[in-house]
Amino acid sequence: MSSLRAVILILALALAGCASGPSGNAAVPQPAKPVDLEQYLGRWYELARYENSFERGCEGVTAQYSKRPDGMISVLNTCRDGAPDGKARAAEGRAKVVEGSDGAKLKVSFFGPFFGDYWVLDRADDYSWAIVGEPSGQYLWILSRDPAPGEAVIEAHIARARALGYDTAMIRRVKQPPA
């Protein structure tokens, strides 16, 4: 099995709830705001996350969301091995909005029929940042439209994650290439 396929399989299993790991939030809240998918689409830079097996060693992580002709959302996650300028690896997937969630909850799949939860727990009014998690509290991502928003901004996002109940001691910062 190629390393990319292995990464995709691990991601799919983890997001489907088949992986076990420490929960950094025993009481994940419901999303704070509705999400307008048209505004959410585009490129996001991962500023910080809970470490997980499918992103181990990843730096320079980005996620690109775009509309598909079938109404679903195309997901392209890219990371660079070991450093912001390391060798790129990518995983392609698809997502669908959970009915009745005001666009804030999605189901994402990177492998076959297996879908995992992806909840936009909070976001900026202008969609410049987002905090993403899922019901188990094992996964957390802090995303930004800017790869280098500055230390004060990153600290404010981490403080918001703490306010949402996340153990911020588990957060791993992600290095992005210089702007």
C-alpha positions in Angstrom: 0.0 0.0 0.0 1.4 3.4 -0.9 2.2 5.8 2.0 -0.5 8.2 0.7 -3.2 5.5 0.7 -2.1 4.5 4.2 -2.5 8.1 5.4 -5.9 8.3 3.8 -7.0 5.0 5.3 -5.8 6.1 8.8 -7.5 9.5 8.4 -10.8 7.8 7.4 -10.7 5.4 10.3 -9.9 8.0 12.8 -12.6 10.4 11.6 -15.1 7.5 11.5 -14.4 7.1 15.3 -12.5 3.8 14.9 -9.3 5.3 16.5 -8.9 5.7 20.1 -6.9 8.4 21.8 -7.0 10.9 24.6 -9.9 13.3 24.6 -8.9 16.8 25.1 -12.5 17.9 25.6 -15.0 15.6 27.4 -17.9 18.0 26.6 -17.5 19.3 23.1 -20.0 22.2 22.6 -22.3 22.5 19.7 -21.1 25.0 17.0 -21.4 28.6 18.1 -22.5 30.0 14.7 -24.0 29.0 11.4 -21.6 28.5 8.5 -22.2 30.0 5.1 -20.4 27.4 2.9 -19.8 29.9 0.1 -17.7 31.9 2.6 -16.0 28.9 4.1 -14.8 27.5 0.8 -11.2 28.3 -0.2 -7.8 27.8 1.4 -7.2 27.5 5.1 -3.8 27.2 6.9 -3.5 25.0 9.9 -2.0 27.1 12.8 -2.4 24.5 15.5 -4.0 21.1 16.2 -4.2 18.1 18.5 -1.5 15.7 17.3 -2.9 12.7 15.5 -1.5 9.8 13.7 -2.5 10.9 10.2 -0.7 14.2 10.5 2.3 13.1 12.5 5.3 15.1 11.4 3.2 17.4 9.2 4.1 21.1 8.8 2.9 23.7 6.3 -0.6 22.1 6.5 -3.3 23.5 4.3 -6.9 22.5 3.5 -8.6 23.6 0.3 -12.4 23.4 0.1 -14.3 23.8 -3.2 -17.8 23.0 -4.5 -18.3 19.8 -6.5 -20.8 19.4 -9.4 -22.8 16.9 -7.3 -23.4 19.4 -4.5 -20.8 17.9 -2.2 -17.6 19.7 -1.1 -14.2 18.7 -2.4 -11.5 18.5 0.3 -7.8 18.6 -0.5 -5.5 18.4 2.6 -1.8 18.9 2.0 1.1 18.7 4.4 4.8 18.9 4.2 6.9 16.2 5.9 9.0 17.4 8.7 9.3 21.1 7.7 7.3 23.8 6.0 9.3 23.2 2.9 9.4 19.4 3.2 8.1 16.9 0.7 4.4 17.5 0.1 1.7 14.8 0.6 -1.9 15.2 -0.1 -5.2 13.5 0.7 -8.3 14.1 -1.3 -11.8 13.7 0.1 -15.3 14.9 0.0 -17.7 16.4 2.5 -21.4 16.9 2.9 -23.4 19.2 5.2 -25.3 17.6 8.0 -29.0 18.5 7.6 -30.3 20.9 10.2 -26.8 22.1 11.3 -26.9 25.5 9.7 -23.8 24.4 7.7 -21.7 24.1 10.8 -21.5 20.3 10.9 -20.2 18.3 8.0 -19.4 14.6 7.3 -16.0 14.1 5.7 -14.7 11.1 3.9 -11.2 10.3 2.6 -11.9 6.6 2.0 -14.9 5.0 0.4 -18.2 5.1 2.3 -16.6 6.0 5.7 -17.6 9.5 6.9 -16.4 11.3 10.1 -17.6 14.3 11.9 -16.2 17.8 11.1 -17.7 20.6 13.2 -16.9 24.2 12.7 -17.2 25.1 16.5 -16.5 28.8 16.1 -15.4 31.2 13.4 -14.7 34.8 12.7 -17.6 36.8 11.3 -15.4 37.5 8.3 -14.3 33.9 8.0 -10.7 34.8 8.7 -10.3 32.0 11.3 -12.1 28.8 12.4 -11.9 26.3 15.2 -12.8 22.8 14.1 -13.5 19.7 16.2 -15.7 16.7 16.5 -17.9 15.1 19.2 -15.3 12.9 20.8 -12.9 15.7 21.7 -9.9 13.8 20.3 -9.4 16.1 17.4 -9.0 19.9 17.2 -7.8 22.2 14.5 -7.2 26.0 14.6 -7.4 27.3 11.0 -6.7 30.7 9.5 -6.8 32.3 6.1 -3.4 33.9 6.9 -0.5 31.5 7.3 1.2 33.9 9.7 -1.3 36.0 11.6 1.0 36.8 14.5 1.6 35.5 17.9 -1.1 37.5 19.6 -3.7 36.3 17.1 -2.7 32.7 17.5 -2.8 33.0 21.3 -6.3 34.5 21.1 -7.4 31.5 19.0 -5.9 29.1 21.6 -7.7 31.0 24.4 -11.0 30.6 22.4 -10.3 26.8 22.2 -9.8 26.8 26.0 -13.1 28.7 26.5 -14.7 25.9 24.4 -13.5 23.4 26.9 -10.3 22.1 25.1 -7.1 21.1 27.0 -4.8 23.6 25.4 -1.7 21.7 26.8 -2.4 19.1 24.1 -2.2 21.7 21.2 0.7 21.4 18.8 1.7 24.5 16.8 2.1 24.0 13.1 5.0 25.7 11.3 3.9 27.5 8.0 6.3 28.7 5.4 7.3 32.3 5.6 5.0 34.7 3.8 
